[in-house]
């Protein structure tokens, strides 16, 4: 059967693909919402490991794992197309099992009774394995978008559906986990429960498995992604530094991810230590995701009218202003804090909603200037930047908590923080977004080259290349 006949035999791209692709990030974020938002809290207050030690350990393991993303992306590009399954879906089908199992292993309550060196070794080993298996699921999942459709507008819609899926799972985990992760000790104090965290991890793992199954069953790979090339590290690095759009997006995403991670982590400490309100904590963590649902119906129209880069710069600056007001106002009412935080999260959330469309633009631009299509490899490079951002956020958060004097709890016993530490937690939660989002806005405004006009030119070049290939 010819390539044309094969394409005609496949069902057309539609809502089923969008929903199936959305559930891939629902699955990712049932796990990542738990791990990124709460594993540091579990390590410090559930296991009793000092925050600085946890931060440095997680940062070093994340740096190692970041390079795995590039390797997995290239291997995904090289994978043979399996009849009826495609190139990327089999990765999700196979590797979801070890990924979910290791995610649950991150929250073993028995570790609280181990000696400190054993705890640190446990954190390092399980966290490395978690991130390695995350790469084997998430990188092929990200590259899958380009295999579902060759049309840029359809792939842009996948970005919105993906971000919506992330927001749904993130909102659920962000709201529900704080309501179940505490127990009351003999002294009547609310403390972190290692056993409850373990049960929560199992529930999130089951929900993730179901979500990945929906992705595998409801998506259809249609395009022939170029394959068969071996990884050439020197050429890849040289290509990255020549491609201004790719490099600028990588650095922008690095700082946005740092902010996203720190927001999730620091809000947990803020509402536990400063506001002493676990309901507010649940709502605050949920805001980091639910704002995406608010933006989703309007994001594509905004990007189409004003341009993705132009609108992202404006919303990031808006977020910087809001968080700056929160820092200087030094709010004491958690309700007022949440109202302002909602608007700040709206400003930061627009870029997170459209980032997958940004990546597609960069992949197209890279193809226009190099004449090579490298979906998995470029997605892996961007994921590398995101992993480095996560590593930096884990390290920065742990180190800064140590610098402001945060005292880790021992299992089953709450620790009263000093007044200076409490004020320091507030400063971290409000000032760090000003710095990270401000840098991201400047990079997009003055370094990232793909504005509305430049993207139109890229589409013209690719259309000409496809026309020449058809004539040949």
Rosetta blueprint (number, residue, H / E / L):
1 X L
2 X L
3 X H
4 X H
5 X H
6 X H
7 X H
8 X H
9 X H
10 X L
11 X L
12 X L
13 X L
14 X L
15 X H
16 X H
17 X H
18 X H
19 X H
20 X H
21 X H
22 X H
23 X H
24 X H
25 X H
26 X H
27 X H
28 X H
29 X H
30 X H
31 X H
32 X H
33 X H
34 X H
35 X H
36 X H
37 X H
38 X H
39 X H
40 X H
41 X H
42 X H
43 X H
44 X H
45 X H
46 X H
47 X L
48 X L
49 X L
50 X L
51 X H
52 X H
53 X H
54 X H
55 X H
56 X H
57 X H
58 X H
59 X H
60 X H
61 X H
62 X H
63 X H
64 X H
65 X H
66 X H
67 X H
68 X H
69 X H
70 X H
71 X H
72 X H
73 X H
74 X H
75 X H
76 X H
77 X H
78 X H
79 X L
80 X L
81 X L
82 X E
83 X L
84 X L
85 X L
86 X E
87 X L
88 X L
89 X H
90 X H
91 X H
92 X H
93 X H
94 X H
95 X H
96 X H
97 X H
98 X H
99 X H
100 X H
101 X H
102 X H
103 X H
104 X H
105 X H
106 X L
107 X L
108 X L
109 X H
110 X H
111 X H
112 X H
113 X H
114 X L
115 X L
116 X H
117 X H
118 X H
119 X H
120 X H
121 X H
122 X H
123 X H
124 X H
125 X H
126 X H
127 X H
128 X H
129 X H
130 X H
131 X H
132 X H
133 X H
134 X H
135 X H
136 X H
137 X H
138 X H
139 X H
140 X H
141 X H
142 X H
143 X H
144 X H
145 X H
146 X H
147 X H
148 X H
149 X L
150 X L
151 X L
152 X H
153 X H
154 X H
155 X H
156 X H
157 X H
158 X H
159 X H
160 X H
161 X H
162 X H
163 X H
164 X H
165 X H
166 X H
167 X H
168 X H
169 X H
170 X H
171 X H
172 X H
173 X H
174 X H
175 X H
176 X H
177 X H
178 X H
179 X H
180 X H
181 X L
182 X E
183 X E
184 X E
185 X L
186 X L
187 X L
188 X L
189 X L
190 X E
191 X E
192 X E
193 X L
194 X H
195 X H
196 X H
197 X H
198 X H
199 X H
200 X H
201 X H
202 X H
203 X H
204 X H
205 X H
206 X H
207 X H
208 X H
209 X H
210 X H
211 X H
212 X H
213 X H
214 X H
215 X H
216 X H
217 X H
218 X H
219 X L
220 X L
221 X L
222 X L
223 X L
224 X L
225 X L
226 X L
227 X L
228 X L
229 X L
230 X L
231 X L
232 X L
233 X H
234 X H
235 X H
236 X H
237 X H
238 X H
239 X H
240 X H
241 X H
242 X H
243 X L
244 X H
245 X H
246 X H
247 X H
248 X H
249 X H
250 X H
251 X H
252 X H
253 X H
254 X H
255 X H
256 X H
257 X H
258 X H
259 X H
260 X H
261 X H
262 X H
263 X H
264 X H
265 X H
266 X H
267 X H
268 X H
269 X H
270 X H
271 X H
272 X H
273 X H
274 X H
275 X L
276 X L
277 X L
278 X H
279 X H
280 X H
281 X H
282 X H
283 X H
284 X H
285 X H
286 X H
287 X H
288 X H
289 X H
290 X H
291 X H
292 X H
293 X H
294 X H
295 X H
296 X H
297 X H
298 X H
299 X H
300 X H
301 X H
302 X H
303 X H
304 X H
305 X H
306 X H
307 X L
308 X H
309 X H
310 X H
311 X H
312 X H
313 X H
314 X H
315 X H
316 X H
317 X H
318 X H
319 X H
320 X H
321 X H
322 X H
323 X H
324 X H
325 X H
326 X H
327 X H
328 X H
329 X H
330 X L
331 X L
332 X L
333 X L
334 X H
335 X H
336 X H
337 X H
338 X H
339 X H
340 X H
341 X H
342 X H
343 X H
344 X H
345 X H
346 X H
347 X H
348 X H
349 X H
350 X H
351 X H
352 X H
353 X H
354 X H
355 X H
356 X H
357 X H
358 X H
359 X H
360 X H
361 X H
362 X H
363 X H
364 X H
365 X H
366 X H
367 X H
368 X H
369 X H
370 X H
371 X L
372 X L
373 X L
374 X L
375 X H
376 X H
377 X H
378 X H
379 X H
380 X H
381 X H
382 X H
383 X H
384 X H
385 X H
386 X H
387 X H
388 X H
389 X H
390 X H
391 X H
392 X H
393 X H
394 X H
395 X H
396 X H
397 X H
398 X H
399 X H
400 X H
401 X H
402 X H
403 X H
404 X L
405 X L
406 X L
407 X L
408 X L
409 X L
410 X E
411 X L
412 X L
413 X E
414 X L
415 X L
416 X L
417 X L
418 X L
419 X H
420 X H
421 X H
422 X H
423 X H
424 X H
425 X H
426 X H
427 X H
428 X H
429 X H
430 X H
431 X H
432 X H
433 X H
434 X H
435 X H
436 X H
437 X H
438 X H
439 X H
440 X H
441 X H
442 X H
443 X H
444 X H
445 X H
446 X H
447 X L
448 X L
449 X L
450 X L
451 X L
452 X H
453 X H
454 X H
455 X H
456 X H
457 X H
458 X H
459 X H
460 X H
461 X H
462 X H
463 X H
464 X H
465 X H
466 X H
467 X H
468 X H
469 X H
470 X H
471 X H
472 X L
